[in-house]
Amino acid sequence: MKIHHMLLAIAPLFLLTGCVDQATADEKMAKGCVAAVNALLKGRKVIDVNKTTNVTEDFQGEGLHRRITMNVVEKDGWLEIENQYSCVFLEQWGFLRADHKAMLVQVDINGEIYGKNNGSIVGDWDDFLAITRVVDAAMGQ
């Protein structure tokens, strides 16, 4: 009888060890955002992320999404340029936050939108799928 009670007391500890917190999920999505931006920047590449801001917002009336905004330094040959880019992700949490998945919805590069905007995909669908595959690989999902 005592063993049964002890197992019931310890069980929640095992469940909590696998929890993913929002900060860890944000780090993962920031990696995915850098991968998306690098895939879209022709001839340039993000070399440093100075600051990242993460907010949950109602994205175009479609429910809560996570926006990752990054202040970055990118390299264009010898020139280093500072820019701000953002990515919007739809998050999916597993049971008791045991796992986290995120789907890229939109990338904003200097006001140029890639992905979903006002209910439709902007740009070529195949290009967006290719970017999504790069992002998923960077996020390890």
WOVEN-V910000 format. One record per residue. RES is the residue in three letters. OMEGA is omega as a letter, one per 30 degrees, with the letter a starting at -180 (* if undefined). Layout:
# WOVEN-V910000
res=<RES;RES>
omega=<OMEGA;OMEGA>
This chain:
# WOVEN-V910000
res=<MET;LYS;ILE;HIS;HIS;MET;LEU;LEU;ALA;ILE;ALA;PRO;LEU;PHE;LEU;LEU;THR;GLY;CYS;VAL;ASP;GLN;ALA;THR;ALA;ASP;GLU;LYS;MET;ALA;LYS;GLY;CYS;VAL;ALA;ALA;VAL;ASN;ALA;LEU;LEU;LYS;GLY;ARG;LYS;VAL;ILE;ASP;VAL;ASN;LYS;THR;THR;ASN;VAL;THR;GLU;ASP;PHE;GLN;GLY;GLU;GLY;LEU;HIS;ARG;ARG;ILE;THR;MET;ASN;VAL;VAL;GLU;LYS;ASP;GLY;TRP;LEU;GLU;ILE;GLU;ASN;GLN;TYR;SER;CYS;VAL;PHE;LEU;GLU;GLN;TRP;GLY;PHE;LEU;ARG;ALA;ASP;HIS;LYS;ALA;MET;LEU;VAL;GLN;VAL;ASP;ILE;ASN;GLY;GLU;ILE;TYR;GLY;LYS;ASN;ASN;GLY;SER;ILE;VAL;GLY;ASP;TRP;ASP;ASP;PHE;LEU;ALA;ILE;THR;ARG;VAL;VAL;ASP;ALA;ALA;MET;GLY;GLN>
omega=<a;l;l;l;l;l;l;l;a;a;l;l;l;l;a;a;a;a;l;l;a;a;l;l;l;l;l;a;l;l;l;l;l;l;l;a;l;l;a;l;a;l;l;a;l;l;a;l;a;a;l;l;a;l;l;a;l;a;l;l;a;l;a;l;l;l;l;l;a;l;a;l;l;a;l;a;l;a;l;a;l;l;l;l;l;l;l;a;l;a;l;a;l;l;a;a;l;l;a;l;l;l;l;l;a;l;l;l;l;l;l;a;l;l;a;l;a;l;l;l;l;a;a;a;a;l;l;l;l;l;l;l;l;a;l;l;l;a;l;l;*>
